[in-house]
Amino acid sequence: MRYTYVEENPESKLERKFRLALVVLYFAHTAFTAMPYMHGYTAEGKYATLSPVSLVFQPNGYNSAGEIINLIYGIVLIVLPMAAFFFCLLDKKSRIKYIPAAVCSVVTAAIITFYVGRTIAPFGVVTLILDVITLFLTMQGLQATNIRRREESLKK
């Protein structure tokens, strides 16, 4: 019977730094979903800058298949960074947090690159840069976790 709480696999200092950096980057990524990612036309036919939040919450509803595709892309661009943020914030022991982080970075970069394309706005570019940095930090954090696990297995 154990009377004290001791973590069986505590994260190393390097892993903690990578995890906290990912948390900060995903918090910024989530905050940027309210900023304009692209230029385009609204449902009324007016030219405007559009954000993922404005793609999801349209005042006149969804009148065409194109607007429903915009809704799906908006939901993906909002939900993926939030999910990756909570995975990185709450998972301190395992390597599983790096899977949603890498998936989020790749999918959001693909959506912004291929869907937005030529009509990209300044915060779309900032988000792409954040995705590249986040993917790099994700791979480095995964490597730090592998090094810690290898050192633990050599001690036993």
C-alpha positions, 0 to 999 in steps of 0.5 A: 500500500502506498501512502504518498503520491509519487509520479512513476514517470515524471517528465524531465525539465527539457520535456516540461519546457517543450510542453509549456512552449506548445501550450503557449503556442496553441493558446496563441493559435486558438486566440488567432481564430478570431483574426482574419485568415483570408479575404473573400466574399460573405453570404451577402456578396460583400468583399471582406476578410474572413476568420474561422469564427466568421465562417462558423457563425454566419448571420444569414445561415448556410445557403449553399454547399460552399458555405457548408464547406466553409463551416466545416473548415471553420470548425476544424480550424477552431476545434483542432487547436483547442484539442491540441492545447488541452492535450499538451496542457493535461498530459504530462507523462506520455508521448500521446500529447504529440500526436494531436499536436502534430496532426493539428499542425499539419491539418491546419497548415494544409487547410490554410495552404490549399483552401485559402491559397492566394487569398491569405490574410496576415493572420493566416501567414502568422498561423502558418508560421506558428504551425511550422514552429509547433511541428518542430517543437512537437518533434523535439519534445517527442525526441526528448521523451524518447531519450528520457525513456531510454535512460530510464530503461538503462537504469533498470 
